Amino acid sequence: MKKILALLLTLAMLFGVCAFAEEAAAPALTKDVVVLFTSDVHCGIDQGFGYAGLAAVRDNLAKTSHVVLVDNGDSIQGEPVGTMTTGEALIDLMNAVGYDIAIPGNHEFDYGMDRFLELTKKANFPYISANFNLEGELVFAPYVIKEFDGVKVAFVGVTTPKTITSSTPKYFQNEAGEFVYGFMQDETGEKLYAGVQAAVDAARGEGAAYVVMMAHLGIEAECAPWMSTDVIANTTGIDVVLDGHSHSELAQEKVLNKDGSEVLLAACGTKLSGIGYLTISAEDGSLSTGLYQWKNDVSLPALLGIENSASEAVAAATATLDEKLGEVVATSEVDLVIADPATDVRIVRTAETNLGDLCADAYRAMSGADVAFVNGGGVRVAIKAGEITLDDILKVHPFGNAMCVVETTGQQILDALEWGARVVPEENGGFLQVSGLTYEINTSVASTVTQDENGMFTGVAGERRVQNVMVGGEPIDPAKTYTLASHNYMLKNGGDGFTMFMNDTLLQDEVMIDNQVLINYITETLGGNIGQDYADPYGQGRIVAVGE
């Protein structure tokens, strides 16, 4: 009996020691982990916090915490510095700032698939995505794991399936026009949920104590069933979602996952107006999210005179931008006008001009749509015959609107033309320059369009002054469905009062900024030379004003 008791005592002591050793070996943080995240920077390198301010925030936090800096997409497009370097300047800047991880947003693809993949090789940080695939095979690793004091934190990347229509669709196709790149899209969202869940499970299987989803999904209803909240509600094992795409500012929201557990959701806005953060507490392992915000007109680096490696890189990028603005990229055999050559009175907002034709043609050529519209108020400066610099082109479209394509009816097109022509011969920024379509304006007919108290189109109450509308040489059919290209300002946001398209089906959603549309058309489609097709300053007879 004594031997048995001694054996039991020995075993108890042994197991106690083992249990103690196991407990002692459990990893624990010695200091907080802070994940700083940016999203939708859209080339705002010196706006808000600026990259220099972001680096300063990161460096200060790193004095007392483990810090990880991540980006949730749409960083390389949106300003001339991105357009003129096809994204390379932004990758260089992200390298200088010291990003640790990034995911692709929809606008990372705006310079073409080959170019984006080339840029990822220049990055000193990995791109990850659990759903971006080529013929079913993931292009990037679905997640990365960072370890702090032995504690593993997994970062899972997710890119919105809307990317196919919110970048240029042909970039995701092969030479036969077949879609070969995808984002696990289906009408139910189940493919995306399954792909995310597989990545989360794999990360947990590798010992991740925390799973952070870096998302470019957004919370806009039009993004359903792929909103960040949809993914949370249909998965388990995610602790926090750091979101982008919808430009929302969200310090912290709690969303229930598939098992009814709370998941933190945060988003940080756009143009570096906010820096999001996630803190994993060393004290008790708890999670919290929040926003650092900078709402002043003057950027943080400019106001405080911040000087660091990031500020030097921004200065270098700006100098490169100034140099490239002067580069000759095309030539024109003709003057492209916004004013009447005979009187020097601006006419682009009252009548057809050859520059208006060129801009509208660019939208139609780059989109493949049946018809294209450009509002006269968005065509800002003329282009002289001779050499054309990037600066010349960028000044034509300075607003950064983005090309969209919608399915719309002939009746809606007629309504839009009527609305745009309502005050002719007086000026109107919403006067429509067109491509793929011709029309007449009977100026003897008084406009009968109606509008609400905010100046938004509501209908046509009587006789129409727009007549003899032809699409592709055939009379327009009010009941027929056409594809129409313009920009988000008009088609999505009701800019200049154009409400008739706001509920239309989007086929292409903000796929390319306006000046890039024009640059690509001139340099690629026209071969860098604007020829005699645009010789007549009054255009090609697409818009004719007639009397009684």
Number of C-alpha atoms within 10 A of each C-alpha: 6 7 8 9 10 11 12 12 12 12 12 12 12 12 12 12 12 12 12 11 11 10 10 10 10 9 13 15 17 14 15 21 24 23 20 25 27 29 33 28 30 21 26 23 30 21 24 26 28 26 28 29 28 23 22 21 15 21 13 11 16 15 9 12 20 20 22 19 20 25 27 30 29 25 28 32 28 25 21 23 25 22 24 21 17 20 25 22 24 26 21 18 24 24 17 20 23 18 22 18 22 27 29 26 29 26 26 24 27 27 22 18 17 10 15 20 14 12 19 16 12 13 20 16 17 16 25 24 29 27 29 29 16 15 11 13 11 17 17 17 16 24 26 17 19 13 12 17 11 14 17 20 21 24 29 26 30 30 28 27 25 20 27 24 19 25 25 26 21 16 19 20 16 11 8 6 11 10 16 13 21 20 23 21 20 12 9 11 18 16 15 26 22 17 19 28 21 15 22 27 16 15 24 19 10 12 14 20 17 22 23 24 25 29 30 33 29 23 20 15 9 11 17 20 19 28 24 27 22 20 26 28 19 18 19 20 19 25 18 26 30 32 34 32 28 19 18 18 20 18 20 21 15 14 19 16 20 15 11 10 15 17 22 21 24 25 33 31 24 25 23 29 23 27 26 27 25 26 19 21 17 15 11 10 15 10 17 17 23 21 21 15 16 17 13 12 9 14 21 22 21 17 10 10 12 16 13 17 17 24 25 15 22 23 14 14 21 16 12 15 19 14 10 18 19 13 15 15 19 19 20 20 16 20 19 25 26 27 20 15 13 6 8 10 10 14 21 29 27 23 27 26 27 25 29 30 24 23 29 25 24 28 29 26 20 19 26 14 21 19 25 27 28 25 25 27 17 21 22 16 19 18 20 15 14 15 15 20 17 19 18 19 21 23 15 20 21 17 16 18 19 21 29 30 31 24 18 21 21 19 16 19 22 19 24 24 26 23 31 25 28 24 15 19 14 12 18 21 16 24 29 27 33 27 27 19 20 23 21 19 24 19 18 11 14 14 21 16 20 14 15 10 6 7 11 17 20 16 17 15 10 11 11 20 23 26 17 13 21 16 18 12 10 11 14 21 16 15 11 10 16 20 20 28 31 28 28 22 21 25 25 22 14 16 17 19 20 24 21 23 22 16 12 15 13 21 19 22 25 26 26 28 25 27 26 26 23 23 21 16 22 22 15 12 13 13 12 18 19 23 13 10 12 20 17 16 20 24 21 16 14 20 22 17 19 13 9 6
